[in-house]
């Protein structure tokens, strides 16, 4: 059912939303969405950086002392 909305349907929905909420409310909402996207991207970047740092630390020699003596 939603596959056939098309451009005229989307424009109609946009006009109805604009009339219901007003330009100021939509503008502030889009600003908050932008801040959220920016925070999400920063979080993903920090998380991947942290995983890379953890992987570098795990790559150290973790052989137990008793096994090192046998070698």
C-alpha positions as CSV (number, residue, x, y, z in Angstrom):
1,X,0.0,0.0,0.0
2,X,2.8,2.4,0.9
3,X,4.8,1.5,-2.2
4,X,2.7,3.8,-4.5
5,X,2.9,7.1,-2.5
6,X,5.0,8.9,-5.1
7,X,6.0,12.5,-5.2
8,X,2.5,14.1,-5.0
9,X,1.7,12.0,-1.9
10,X,5.0,13.0,-0.2
11,X,4.4,16.7,-1.0
12,X,0.9,16.4,0.5
13,X,2.2,14.8,3.6
14,X,4.9,17.5,3.9
15,X,2.3,20.3,3.6
16,X,0.0,18.7,6.2
17,X,2.9,18.3,8.7
18,X,3.9,21.9,8.1
19,X,0.4,23.1,8.7
20,X,0.0,21.0,11.9
21,X,3.3,21.8,13.6
22,X,4.4,25.1,12.1
23,X,7.8,26.1,10.6
24,X,9.5,27.0,13.9
25,X,8.7,23.6,15.5
26,X,9.9,21.6,12.5
27,X,13.0,23.7,12.2
28,X,14.0,23.1,15.8
29,X,13.1,19.4,15.4
30,X,15.4,19.1,12.4
31,X,18.2,20.8,14.4
32,X,17.9,18.2,17.1
33,X,17.9,15.4,14.6
34,X,21.1,16.8,13.1
35,X,22.7,17.0,16.6
36,X,21.7,13.4,17.2
37,X,23.2,12.2,14.0
38,X,26.4,14.0,14.7
39,X,26.6,12.5,18.2
40,X,25.8,9.1,16.8
41,X,28.7,9.3,14.2
42,X,31.1,10.5,17.0
43,X,30.1,7.6,19.2
44,X,30.6,5.1,16.4
45,X,34.0,6.6,15.6
46,X,35.0,6.5,19.3
47,X,33.8,3.0,19.7
48,X,35.7,1.7,16.7
49,X,38.8,3.5,17.9
50,X,38.4,1.9,21.3
51,X,38.0,-1.5,19.7
52,X,41.2,-1.0,17.7
53,X,43.1,0.0,20.8
54,X,41.8,-3.1,22.7
55,X,42.8,-5.4,19.8
56,X,46.3,-4.0,19.8
57,X,46.6,-4.7,23.6
58,X,45.2,-8.2,23.2
59,X,47.9,-9.0,20.5
60,X,50.6,-9.0,23.2
61,X,52.2,-12.2,24.4
62,X,49.9,-13.8,26.9
63,X,51.7,-17.1,27.2
64,X,51.7,-18.4,30.8
65,X,55.0,-18.3,32.7
66,X,55.1,-22.2,33.0
67,X,54.9,-22.6,29.2
68,X,57.6,-20.0,28.6
69,X,60.0,-22.0,30.8
70,X,59.4,-25.2,28.7
71,X,60.2,-23.5,25.4
